[in-house]
Amino acid sequence: MPPPPPFLRRGPFCDGAFRSPLHEPRTAVVIGRWLGAALIVCFLTGLTSHLLQNPPHWLAGLLPSRPANGYRVTQGLHVVSGIAAIPLAGAKLWTVYPRLFEWPPARSVLHALERLSIAVLVGATLLELFTGLLNTLQWYVWPFPFRQTHFWLGWLAIGGLLVHIAVKAPLIARHWRRRRAAPVTGRRAFLTSVTAAVGVVTLTTAGQAVPWLRGLDLLAPRRPDLGPQGLPVNRTAAQAGTTDVPADWRLQVEGPEPYRLTLAELSRLPQHDVVLPIACVEGWSASARWTGVRVADLLARAGAPAGSAVRVTSLDAGPYGVMVMPAQYVDDPLTLLALRVNGEVLAPDHGFPARIIAPDRPGVLQTKWVARIEVI
């Protein structure tokens, strides 16, 4: 290709426009492997969350109900690694920034395809991180559905990453070890600054998921100890239209021997206490002591055999008003139809008169304002 015309040879197209010696392969490789690790952790934990929320039929019966804190850990890691990837992505792009202005922009068909793959990788990664960050704030400023878009962007980003690693493998191998890299002034200071930035961002946001870091929770959108009865709320009773529970509310249990129970009758059944977390896709989690009736006991009274799955219907007519719970969660003794939290009757925002609480389940599946449990 001919050289660009003189009026374009200014700004980043000028000779010597990028003077920092840190725009070099060794710095890019060091930051790239940190960023790659963060993106892989973020992808795998995000995929775990997706499968727990929307398991294919063949997988639903294989999902484990233990460890009870499993979803809290994986989703906390998902959000922590995603937020940590933001400054890493910025630093990585800065190290390779001059290559965006190389001339000619494509030296061959293969080089053009390589640059196209990098454009897909960068675009998908930045959009994935940006929308994921706004999701932690529950601020949806785009016209497309978040969950489906986030899921497929994750596949695009991780696919682009693997292609990029494969293409750049010889260059990465040459600059992987420190002893092979030529000394560059400022490299250590730059890498230290990036490490400090990632550390500060992580420490000041991870407290919404990591209890012992809660005192440093300065930048996270949630404090897990704030909210009605000391627990945060994503969807309030006012939003769900369940502020006024009907006076004739009954729990309907459908099985071989169906029956109905008033709240007073539920309260007279054997009550059990469990300590379980509420863990949400936005990355926050908080533990509480829940009191209620074991779901397995309710099904046994309806004549349902062990190993039965259930469909739970809420008074909320929103997108999560109906939830299917596989048998392994139903049979787990930690799974309750909870009537109280931390010794108090459930507040309306926490699901009064009754809600589901189960181990290793996303918060959106811990159905509130339960009206019906049906054996399927």
Contacts in CASP RR format, 6 or more apart in sequence:
PFRMAT RR
TARGET T0000
AUTHOR 0000-0000-0000
METHOD contacts of the structure
MODEL  1
MPPPPPFLRRGPFCDGAFRSPLHEPRTAVVIGRWLGAALIVCFLTGLTSH
LLQNPPHWLAGLLPSRPANGYRVTQGLHVVSGIAAIPLAGAKLWTVYPRL
FEWPPARSVLHALERLSIAVLVGATLLELFTGLLNTLQWYVWPFPFRQTH
FWLGWLAIGGLLVHIAVKAPLIARHWRRRRAAPVTGRRAFLTSVTAAVGV
VTLTTAGQAVPWLRGLDLLAPRRPDLGPQGLPVNRTAAQAGTTDVPADWR
LQVEGPEPYRLTLAELSRLPQHDVVLPIACVEGWSASARWTGVRVADLLA
RAGAPAGSAVRVTSLDAGPYGVMVMPAQYVDDPLTLLALRVNGEVLAPDH
GFPARIIAPDRPGVLQTKWVARIEVI
1 103 0 8 1.000
1 104 0 8 1.000
1 105 0 8 1.000
3 9 0 8 1.000
3 103 0 8 1.000
4 13 0 8 1.000
4 103 0 8 1.000
9 15 0 8 1.000
11 17 0 8 1.000
12 18 0 8 1.000
12 98 0 8 1.000
12 100 0 8 1.000
12 101 0 8 1.000
13 101 0 8 1.000
13 103 0 8 1.000
17 98 0 8 1.000
17 101 0 8 1.000
18 97 0 8 1.000
18 98 0 8 1.000
21 184 0 8 1.000
21 185 0 8 1.000
21 186 0 8 1.000
21 187 0 8 1.000
22 95 0 8 1.000
22 184 0 8 1.000
22 186 0 8 1.000
22 187 0 8 1.000
22 190 0 8 1.000
23 95 0 8 1.000
23 96 0 8 1.000
23 97 0 8 1.000
23 98 0 8 1.000
24 95 0 8 1.000
24 184 0 8 1.000
25 171 0 8 1.000
25 174 0 8 1.000
25 175 0 8 1.000
26 175 0 8 1.000
26 181 0 8 1.000
26 182 0 8 1.000
26 184 0 8 1.000
26 187 0 8 1.000
27 95 0 8 1.000
27 184 0 8 1.000
27 187 0 8 1.000
27 190 0 8 1.000
27 191 0 8 1.000
28 92 0 8 1.000
28 95 0 8 1.000
28 96 0 8 1.000
28 175 0 8 1.000
29 171 0 8 1.000
29 172 0 8 1.000
29 175 0 8 1.000
29 176 0 8 1.000
30 191 0 8 1.000
31 88 0 8 1.000
31 91 0 8 1.000
31 92 0 8 1.000
31 95 0 8 1.000
31 191 0 8 1.000
31 194 0 8 1.000
32 88 0 8 1.000
32 92 0 8 1.000
33 176 0 8 1.000
34 88 0 8 1.000
34 194 0 8 1.000
34 198 0 8 1.000
35 85 0 8 1.000
35 88 0 8 1.000
35 89 0 8 1.000
35 92 0 8 1.000
36 161 0 8 1.000
38 81 0 8 1.000
38 82 0 8 1.000
38 84 0 8 1.000
38 85 0 8 1.000
38 88 0 8 1.000
39 81 0 8 1.000
39 82 0 8 1.000
39 85 0 8 1.000
39 125 0 8 1.000
39 157 0 8 1.000
39 158 0 8 1.000
39 161 0 8 1.000
40 158 0 8 1.000
40 161 0 8 1.000
41 77 0 8 1.000
41 78 0 8 1.000
41 81 0 8 1.000
42 78 0 8 1.000
42 81 0 8 1.000
42 82 0 8 1.000
42 85 0 8 1.000
43 154 0 8 1.000
43 157 0 8 1.000
43 158 0 8 1.000
45 74 0 8 1.000
45 75 0 8 1.000
45 76 0 8 1.000
45 77 0 8 1.000
45 78 0 8 1.000
45 81 0 8 1.000
46 74 0 8 1.000
46 75 0 8 1.000
46 78 0 8 1.000
48 74 0 8 1.000
48 78 0 8 1.000
49 71 0 8 1.000
49 74 0 8 1.000
49 75 0 8 1.000
49 78 0 8 1.000
49 281 0 8 1.000
49 362 0 8 1.000
50 151 0 8 1.000
51 59 0 8 1.000
51 63 0 8 1.000
52 63 0 8 1.000
52 71 0 8 1.000
52 360 0 8 1.000
52 361 0 8 1.000
52 362 0 8 1.000
52 365 0 8 1.000
53 281 0 8 1.000
53 362 0 8 1.000
53 364 0 8 1.000
53 365 0 8 1.000
55 61 0 8 1.000
55 63 0 8 1.000
55 326 0 8 1.000
60 309 0 8 1.000
60 324 0 8 1.000
60 326 0 8 1.000
61 326 0 8 1.000
61 327 0 8 1.000
61 328 0 8 1.000
63 326 0 8 1.000
63 328 0 8 1.000
63 360 0 8 1.000
64 328 0 8 1.000
64 360 0 8 1.000
65 328 0 8 1.000
65 329 0 8 1.000
65 332 0 8 1.000
65 334 0 8 1.000
65 335 0 8 1.000
65 358 0 8 1.000
65 359 0 8 1.000
65 360 0 8 1.000
66 332 0 8 1.000
66 359 0 8 1.000
66 360 0 8 1.000
67 73 0 8 1.000
67 359 0 8 1.000
67 360 0 8 1.000
68 276 0 8 1.000
68 277 0 8 1.000
68 334 0 8 1.000
68 359 0 8 1.000
68 360 0 8 1.000
69 277 0 8 1.000
69 279 0 8 1.000
69 359 0 8 1.000
69 360 0 8 1.000
70 360 0 8 1.000
71 279 0 8 1.000
71 360 0 8 1.000
71 361 0 8 1.000
71 362 0 8 1.000
71 363 0 8 1.000
72 209 0 8 1.000
72 277 0 8 1.000
72 279 0 8 1.000
72 285 0 8 1.000
75 209 0 8 1.000
75 279 0 8 1.000
75 280 0 8 1.000
75 281 0 8 1.000
75 283 0 8 1.000
75 285 0 8 1.000
75 362 0 8 1.000
76 206 0 8 1.000
76 209 0 8 1.000
76 210 0 8 1.000
76 279 0 8 1.000
76 283 0 8 1.000
76 285 0 8 1.000
78 283 0 8 1.000
79 136 0 8 1.000
79 205 0 8 1.000
79 208 0 8 1.000
79 209 0 8 1.000
79 282 0 8 1.000
79 283 0 8 1.000
80 202 0 8 1.000
80 205 0 8 1.000
80 206 0 8 1.000
80 209 0 8 1.000
80 210 0 8 1.000
82 129 0 8 1.000
82 132 0 8 1.000
83 133 0 8 1.000
83 136 0 8 1.000
83 201 0 8 1.000
83 202 0 8 1.000
83 205 0 8 1.000
84 198 0 8 1.000
84 199 0 8 1.000
84 201 0 8 1.000
84 202 0 8 1.000
85 125 0 8 1.000
85 129 0 8 1.000
86 129 0 8 1.000
86 133 0 8 1.000
86 201 0 8 1.000
87 194 0 8 1.000
87 197 0 8 1.000
87 198 0 8 1.000
87 201 0 8 1.000
88 194 0 8 1.000
88 198 0 8 1.000
89 125 0 8 1.000
89 126 0 8 1.000
89 129 0 8 1.000
91 190 0 8 1.000
91 194 0 8 1.000
91 197 0 8 1.000
93 122 0 8 1.000
105 115 0 8 1.000
106 112 0 8 1.000
106 115 0 8 1.000
114 167 0 8 1.000
117 160 0 8 1.000
117 163 0 8 1.000
117 164 0 8 1.000
117 167 0 8 1.000
118 164 0 8 1.000
120 156 0 8 1.000
120 160 0 8 1.000
121 157 0 8 1.000
121 159 0 8 1.000
121 160 0 8 1.000
121 161 0 8 1.000
121 163 0 8 1.000
121 164 0 8 1.000
124 153 0 8 1.000
124 154 0 8 1.000
124 156 0 8 1.000
124 157 0 8 1.000
124 160 0 8 1.000
125 157 0 8 1.000
125 161 0 8 1.000
127 153 0 8 1.000
128 150 0 8 1.000
128 153 0 8 1.000
128 154 0 8 1.000
128 157 0 8 1.000
131 142 0 8 1.000
131 146 0 8 1.000
131 149 0 8 1.000
131 150 0 8 1.000
131 153 0 8 1.000
132 150 0 8 1.000
134 140 0 8 1.000
134 141 0 8 1.000
135 146 0 8 1.000
135 150 0 8 1.000
135 281 0 8 1.000
135 282 0 8 1.000
136 220 0 8 1.000
136 221 0 8 1.000
136 222 0 8 1.000
136 282 0 8 1.000
136 283 0 8 1.000
137 221 0 8 1.000
137 282 0 8 1.000
138 221 0 8 1.000
138 234 0 8 1.000
138 282 0 8 1.000
140 146 0 8 1.000
142 149 0 8 1.000
165 172 0 8 1.000
174 180 0 8 1.000
175 181 0 8 1.000
201 219 0 8 1.000
203 213 0 8 1.000
203 216 0 8 1.000
204 216 0 8 1.000
204 217 0 8 1.000
204 218 0 8 1.000
204 219 0 8 1.000
204 220 0 8 1.000
205 217 0 8 1.000
205 219 0 8 1.000
205 220 0 8 1.000
206 213 0 8 1.000
206 216 0 8 1.000
206 217 0 8 1.000
206 220 0 8 1.000
207 213 0 8 1.000
207 214 0 8 1.000
207 215 0 8 1.000
207 216 0 8 1.000
207 217 0 8 1.000
207 220 0 8 1.000
207 224 0 8 1.000
208 214 0 8 1.000
208 217 0 8 1.000
208 220 0 8 1.000
208 221 0 8 1.000
208 222 0 8 1.000
208 223 0 8 1.000
208 224 0 8 1.000
208 283 0 8 1.000
208 284 0 8 1.000
208 285 0 8 1.000
209 224 0 8 1.000
209 279 0 8 1.000
209 283 0 8 1.000
209 284 0 8 1.000
209 285 0 8 1.000
211 224 0 8 1.000
211 287 0 8 1.000
214 223 0 8 1.000
214 224 0 8 1.000
214 225 0 8 1.000
217 223 0 8 1.000
220 284 0 8 1.000
221 282 0 8 1.000
221 284 0 8 1.000
222 232 0 8 1.000
222 282 0 8 1.000
222 283 0 8 1.000
222 284 0 8 1.000
223 232 0 8 1.000
224 231 0 8 1.000
224 232 0 8 1.000
224 284 0 8 1.000
224 285 0 8 1.000
224 286 0 8 1.000
225 286 0 8 1.000
226 232 0 8 1.000
227 233 0 8 1.000
228 347 0 8 1.000
228 349 0 8 1.000
228 350 0 8 1.000
229 288 0 8 1.000
229 341 0 8 1.000
229 342 0 8 1.000
229 344 0 8 1.000
229 346 0 8 1.000
229 347 0 8 1.000
229 350 0 8 1.000
230 286 0 8 1.000
230 288 0 8 1.000
230 342 0 8 1.000
231 278 0 8 1.000
231 286 0 8 1.000
231 288 0 8 1.000
231 341 0 8 1.000
231 350 0 8 1.000
232 278 0 8 1.000
232 280 0 8 1.000
232 284 0 8 1.000
232 286 0 8 1.000
233 349 0 8 1.000
233 350 0 8 1.000
234 280 0 8 1.000
234 282 0 8 1.000
234 364 0 8 1.000
235 316 0 8 1.000
235 368 0 8 1.000
236 348 0 8 1.000
236 349 0 8 1.000
237 243 0 8 1.000
237 348 0 8 1.000
237 349 0 8 1.000
237 351 0 8 1.000
237 352 0 8 1.000
237 369 0 8 1.000
240 314 0 8 1.000
240 315 0 8 1.000
240 316 0 8 1.000
240 317 0 8 1.000
240 318 0 8 1.000
240 368 0 8 1.000
240 369 0 8 1.000
241 315 0 8 1.000
241 316 0 8 1.000
242 314 0 8 1.000
242 315 0 8 1.000
242 316 0 8 1.000
242 348 0 8 1.000
242 351 0 8 1.000
242 368 0 8 1.000
242 369 0 8 1.000
243 348 0 8 1.000
245 315 0 8 1.000
245 348 0 8 1.000
245 352 0 8 1.000
245 353 0 8 1.000
245 369 0 8 1.000
249 262 0 8 1.000
249 263 0 8 1.000
249 353 0 8 1.000
249 371 0 8 1.000
250 260 0 8 1.000
250 261 0 8 1.000
250 262 0 8 1.000
251 260 0 8 1.000
251 261 0 8 1.000
251 262 0 8 1.000
251 263 0 8 1.000
251 266 0 8 1.000
251 337 0 8 1.000
251 354 0 8 1.000
251 370 0 8 1.000
251 371 0 8 1.000
251 372 0 8 1.000
251 373 0 8 1.000
252 258 0 8 1.000
252 260 0 8 1.000
252 371 0 8 1.000
252 372 0 8 1.000
252 373 0 8 1.000
253 259 0 8 1.000
253 260 0 8 1.000
253 261 0 8 1.000
253 298 0 8 1.000
253 299 0 8 1.000
253 301 0 8 1.000
253 302 0 8 1.000
253 372 0 8 1.000
253 373 0 8 1.000
253 374 0 8 1.000
254 302 0 8 1.000
254 372 0 8 1.000
254 373 0 8 1.000
254 374 0 8 1.000
254 375 0 8 1.000
255 299 0 8 1.000
255 302 0 8 1.000
255 303 0 8 1.000
255 304 0 8 1.000
255 374 0 8 1.000
255 375 0 8 1.000
256 302 0 8 1.000
256 303 0 8 1.000
256 304 0 8 1.000
256 375 0 8 1.000
257 301 0 8 1.000
257 302 0 8 1.000
257 303 0 8 1.000
258 302 0 8 1.000
259 301 0 8 1.000
259 302 0 8 1.000
261 269 0 8 1.000
263 339 0 8 1.000
263 353 0 8 1.000
263 354 0 8 1.000
266 292 0 8 1.000
266 293 0 8 1.000
266 337 0 8 1.000
266 339 0 8 1.000
266 354 0 8 1.000
267 339 0 8 1.000
269 293 0 8 1.000
269 297 0 8 1.000
270 293 0 8 1.000
270 294 0 8 1.000
270 297 0 8 1.000
271 291 0 8 1.000
271 292 0 8 1.000
271 293 0 8 1.000
271 339 0 8 1.000
272 291 0 8 1.000
272 292 0 8 1.000
272 293 0 8 1.000
272 294 0 8 1.000
272 333 0 8 1.000
272 336 0 8 1.000
273 289 0 8 1.000
273 290 0 8 1.000
273 291 0 8 1.000
273 292 0 8 1.000
274 289 0 8 1.000
274 290 0 8 1.000
274 334 0 8 1.000
274 336 0 8 1.000
274 357 0 8 1.000
275 287 0 8 1.000
275 288 0 8 1.000
275 289 0 8 1.000
275 290 0 8 1.000
276 287 0 8 1.000
276 288 0 8 1.000
276 290 0 8 1.000
276 334 0 8 1.000
276 357 0 8 1.000
276 358 0 8 1.000
276 359 0 8 1.000
277 285 0 8 1.000
277 286 0 8 1.000
277 287 0 8 1.000
277 288 0 8 1.000
278 285 0 8 1.000
278 286 0 8 1.000
278 288 0 8 1.000
278 357 0 8 1.000
278 363 0 8 1.000
278 366 0 8 1.000
279 285 0 8 1.000
279 362 0 8 1.000
279 363 0 8 1.000
280 362 0 8 1.000
280 363 0 8 1.000
280 364 0 8 1.000
281 362 0 8 1.000
281 363 0 8 1.000
281 364 0 8 1.000
288 341 0 8 1.000
288 342 0 8 1.000
289 341 0 8 1.000
289 342 0 8 1.000
289 343 0 8 1.000
290 336 0 8 1.000
290 338 0 8 1.000
290 340 0 8 1.000
290 341 0 8 1.000
290 357 0 8 1.000
291 336 0 8 1.000
291 338 0 8 1.000
291 339 0 8 1.000
291 340 0 8 1.000
291 341 0 8 1.000
291 343 0 8 1.000
292 336 0 8 1.000
292 337 0 8 1.000
292 338 0 8 1.000
292 339 0 8 1.000
292 340 0 8 1.000
293 336 0 8 1.000
293 337 0 8 1.000
293 339 0 8 1.000
294 333 0 8 1.000
294 335 0 8 1.000
294 336 0 8 1.000
294 337 0 8 1.000
295 310 0 8 1.000
295 325 0 8 1.000
295 330 0 8 1.000
295 335 0 8 1.000
295 336 0 8 1.000
295 337 0 8 1.000
295 356 0 8 1.000
295 358 0 8 1.000
295 373 0 8 1.000
296 306 0 8 1.000
296 330 0 8 1.000
296 331 0 8 1.000
296 332 0 8 1.000
296 333 0 8 1.000
296 335 0 8 1.000
298 337 0 8 1.000
298 373 0 8 1.000
299 308 0 8 1.000
299 310 0 8 1.000
299 330 0 8 1.000
299 373 0 8 1.000
299 375 0 8 1.000
300 306 0 8 1.000
302 375 0 8 1.000
304 375 0 8 1.000
306 327 0 8 1.000
306 331 0 8 1.000
307 327 0 8 1.000
307 328 0 8 1.000
307 330 0 8 1.000
307 331 0 8 1.000
308 327 0 8 1.000
308 330 0 8 1.000
308 375 0 8 1.000
308 376 0 8 1.000
309 324 0 8 1.000
309 325 0 8 1.000
309 326 0 8 1.000
309 327 0 8 1.000
309 330 0 8 1.000
309 375 0 8 1.000
309 376 0 8 1.000
310 324 0 8 1.000
310 325 0 8 1.000
310 330 0 8 1.000
310 373 0 8 1.000
310 374 0 8 1.000
310 375 0 8 1.000
310 376 0 8 1.000
311 322 0 8 1.000
311 323 0 8 1.000
311 324 0 8 1.000
311 325 0 8 1.000
311 373 0 8 1.000
311 374 0 8 1.000
311 376 0 8 1.000
312 322 0 8 1.000
312 323 0 8 1.000
312 324 0 8 1.000
312 325 0 8 1.000
312 356 0 8 1.000
312 367 0 8 1.000
312 370 0 8 1.000
312 372 0 8 1.000
312 373 0 8 1.000
312 374 0 8 1.000
313 321 0 8 1.000
313 322 0 8 1.000
313 370 0 8 1.000
313 371 0 8 1.000
313 372 0 8 1.000
313 373 0 8 1.000
313 374 0 8 1.000
314 320 0 8 1.000
314 321 0 8 1.000
314 322 0 8 1.000
314 323 0 8 1.000
314 367 0 8 1.000
314 368 0 8 1.000
314 369 0 8 1.000
314 370 0 8 1.000
314 371 0 8 1.000
315 369 0 8 1.000
315 370 0 8 1.000
315 371 0 8 1.000
316 368 0 8 1.000
316 369 0 8 1.000
320 364 0 8 1.000
320 365 0 8 1.000
320 367 0 8 1.000
321 367 0 8 1.000
323 356 0 8 1.000
323 365 0 8 1.000
323 367 0 8 1.000
324 376 0 8 1.000
325 335 0 8 1.000
325 356 0 8 1.000
325 358 0 8 1.000
325 365 0 8 1.000
329 335 0 8 1.000
329 358 0 8 1.000
329 359 0 8 1.000
329 361 0 8 1.000
332 358 0 8 1.000
332 359 0 8 1.000
334 358 0 8 1.000
334 359 0 8 1.000
335 356 0 8 1.000
335 357 0 8 1.000
335 358 0 8 1.000
335 359 0 8 1.000
336 356 0 8 1.000
336 357 0 8 1.000
336 358 0 8 1.000
337 354 0 8 1.000
337 355 0 8 1.000
337 356 0 8 1.000
337 370 0 8 1.000
337 373 0 8 1.000
338 346 0 8 1.000
338 354 0 8 1.000
338 355 0 8 1.000
338 356 0 8 1.000
338 357 0 8 1.000
339 345 0 8 1.000
339 346 0 8 1.000
339 353 0 8 1.000
339 354 0 8 1.000
340 346 0 8 1.000
341 347 0 8 1.000
341 350 0 8 1.000
345 352 0 8 1.000
346 352 0 8 1.000
346 353 0 8 1.000
346 354 0 8 1.000
346 355 0 8 1.000
350 368 0 8 1.000
351 368 0 8 1.000
351 369 0 8 1.000
351 370 0 8 1.000
352 369 0 8 1.000
353 369 0 8 1.000
354 369 0 8 1.000
354 370 0 8 1.000
355 366 0 8 1.000
355 367 0 8 1.000
355 368 0 8 1.000
355 369 0 8 1.000
355 370 0 8 1.000
356 365 0 8 1.000
356 366 0 8 1.000
356 367 0 8 1.000
356 368 0 8 1.000
356 370 0 8 1.000
357 366 0 8 1.000
358 365 0 8 1.000
358 366 0 8 1.000
END
